[in-house]
Amino acid sequence: MSSEKLSSIRILAVGNSYAFNALHYFPHVARELGCRAEVGIVYRGGCSLHQHAQFSLSDEPAYWYFSSSGGEFTHRENCHFTECFRQGEWDVVTLQQCSAESGLPETYGQDLAHLIGLVKQVHPHAKLFWHMTWPYEQGCSVQGFQNYGCDVGKMYEAIAETVKAKILPQRAFDGMLPAGALIHRLSARFGGIFHNSADKLHLNANGEYAVAVLWACLLLHASPEELTEHPAEISDELFAVVKEEVAKLLKDPTNI
């Protein structure tokens, strides 16, 4: 990948529902930026680094595989890790930790090293990016929120400090996608309009669109100001603020 704006990109995300949240609108945003996007998601709900590493060894049919060639996503069920991970050639591969453990540095050990090794072995020409995920919304009842005293601010701080300590110093990564920072900043301005109101951990359309703009602009080397249209479900006001906050993060994605 060069520093020039890209006209096509192929992304493989190894993750869970947060990866799907991040990439749901990505093909749409990429198209608006004049880019054709091919996306694959190695998906298992709530999957942690440890579980991905274990499934890569056992190769059980534990995954769903989501894919898009620029339009709507389709998926296959009961897929093996190897089947999902090894098919196709990719420009970018992303890794992430599950939300409950995203701010626990002790969970970023040998399992992460194992997955990094797999990426370098199977997709040696791909750029490796870390997907920094977002904290829950206050009031979320998921048990993992207790790791952070059920406090959004503490959870975000833990995620940010863990990324700084365990991800940014690693030369294996070519970059970091600060989705968590974006959602945290937008929530500070707008309140709770970015999370799914039913569970307060996943993103709704507002959050998904915002993260897709960030990923697209960062990975495609594009400016959010190039976006002139938005989906009908996104308000004009939110569209403007998303572009503003994404532009700030693009100046230094590590400033989290």
N, C-alpha and C positions, 0 to 999 in steps of 0.2 A: 504494500500500500504506500503510495506516495503522498506528499503533502498537498498535491493538487486535488481538486474536487473530483470525486469518483462518479463514474456513470453506471457502475454495477458493483454489487457486493454480495458475498455469500457468507452467512453467519450461522454458526452452530452454537447453541447455548446448552450447556449441561446444567440442569437445574430442577426446578419444580414449578409450582403455580406462579411464583414471583417472576420466573423467566417468561412465562406466558403473559403475565401482566405487562412486563416491560416491552414485549415484542408484538403485542396484539395489534397496535396501530402502526408498527414500524413499516410494513410494506406500503401503507397509504402515505405516510410522511415521506418516505424515500421517493415514491412516485412524484409527489408534489415538488420534490427537489431535483427532479429529472434523473433519478437513479432507479435502476431495476434491482430489486432485492430478492434474493433467495434465502429463506430462513428454515432452519431445522431446530427443533427443541427436543432434547433428550429429557423426558418429563416423568417424574414420579412425585406425587403429592407429598410435600413436607420433607423431601429427601435432603439429607445432610451430606457433608463431604465424606464422612465415615461410611454412610450407606452407599454412596456412589462408588467409593473405592471397593467396598465389599462386593457389590453387584458386578463390578468390572472383573472381579476374580471368579465369582461363582457363575456369572452369566445366566442368571435366572431370567425368565420372561416377566420382568417386574415393571416394565416401562410402557408408557404411551409415547409415540413419536409423532409430534406435530410438524407439519411442513407447509410452506407457502412459497409459491413461485412468483409472487407479486400480488396475488389476490387473497381471497379468504383462506384461512387455515383448514387443512384436513388432518385427520389423525388415524393412526393404527394402534391397536391395543395389543397387550401381551407380547411386547417386543423385548429382545435381549439387548443388554448394554452394547455388546460388540456390534450387533446388527445396526443399531442407531448410530454409534460413534464412528464406525469405520466407513460408512457409505458416503460417497461424494467427496469432493474437494472443497475446502473452505478457506476464505480469506481471513476470517476472524473466528476464534473459538472463545467462549466466555465460561468462566467458572464462578460459583457463588457458594456461600454457606446458607444453610436453612435459617429462617428468621429467628427462631428461638435461640440458636447458638451463634448468631451473627456477631454478637458483642462479647463472646467468650474466647479469648486468645488461646486458651489451652486446647481448643478444638481445631486449631489450624496447624497441625503437626504433620505426621507421616502420611496421613490420608491426602492432604493437599499436595505434598511432595509426590505421592504416587500418581495423582491425577495430572499434575504438571508433566511428569515424565511420560505419561500416555499421550498427552497432546503433542509433546515434542517428538515422540517416536512415530505416531500415526499421521500427524499433520505438521510436518517440520517447517512448512513454508507459511503456515498460518500465524497471524498475530494473536497473541494471548492477552485477553483483557479480563480484569476482575469486575464483577457486577456487585457494587456496593448497594445493599438493599436498604429498605426504609424501616423505621420503627412503627410499631402499632399505633393506633389511635387510642387516646385515653378512654378507659372503660372496656377495653378488649378483655374478654374472659379466657383467652387461650392460656393454658398452664405455663407455657414458656415465658409469658410476660413476668412471671414471678422471679425470673432470673435477674430482673432489673427493678425489683420493688414495685412493679406495675406502674412505673413512671416513664412517660414518653421521653422526657428530657434526659433521664439517666440512660434509657435504652439507646437513644441517638448518640450520646456521648460515648457509650461503650462501643457501639459499632464503629464510630469514627476513629477512636483511639486504637481499636483492634486493627483496622485497615492501615493506619499509620505505622503500627508496630510490626504487623505480620505480612502485609501485602506490598506497600510502597517500597520497602527496602529490597525486595526480591527482583533481581535482574531478569528472571524468567518472564515477568509480565511486561508487555509493551505499553500498557496503559490501564486506566481505571475508569469505570463508568459510574459516576457519583449520583445514581438515582436516589439513594437515601438522602443525600444532601439537598437535592432539588425538592423532594416531597416535604422534607422538614422545613425548608424555607417557605415554600408555598403555603403550607399549613399554618405557619406563623402569621402570614398575611391574610389568609382567607378563612382560617378555621377548618373544621372537619368536613370539607367537601371533596376530598380526594380518596378517601377510603370507602370501601363497601360498608354501608350502614348496618348490614346484617351481622358481619363478623369483626369489623374494625381492624382487620389485618391485611386483607387484599385491597387492591386499588379498584375504584370505579372508573367510568369512562374518562372523567377529568384527570385522574392520576395516571391512567394508562397513556392517554394522549401526551401528557406533559413529559413522561419518561421517554416515550417514543421520539419526541422532538429532540430531547437531549442526546439519546443514542444516535439518532440519524445525523444530527449536526456534527457530533464529535467523530463518528466513524467515517462519515463521508467528506469531512473537511468542508462543511457548508456553514453558512450563516443562517440563523433563524429568521433574519430579515428577508430572506428569499422566500419565505412562506407567506403567501398572500390569501390563501383560503384555508378553511378548517372544516371539520365535520359538523353537521347540523347540531349535534348534541353538545358542542362546545360553544360557550358564549363568546361574544366579541371581546368582552372585558377580560375573561380568563385567557383567551388566545393572546392578547397583548401582553399580559403579565407573564405568561409562560415563556414567550419569546424574550422578554426582558431578563428573567431569572436564568434562562439557559445561556444567554449571551454572557452574563456575569460568570457563570461556572466555566464556560469555554475558555475564558482568559487564563484560568488555572484550575483544572479539574481536581487537583490534589488539595485545594484550599477548602477543606471540609471541617 
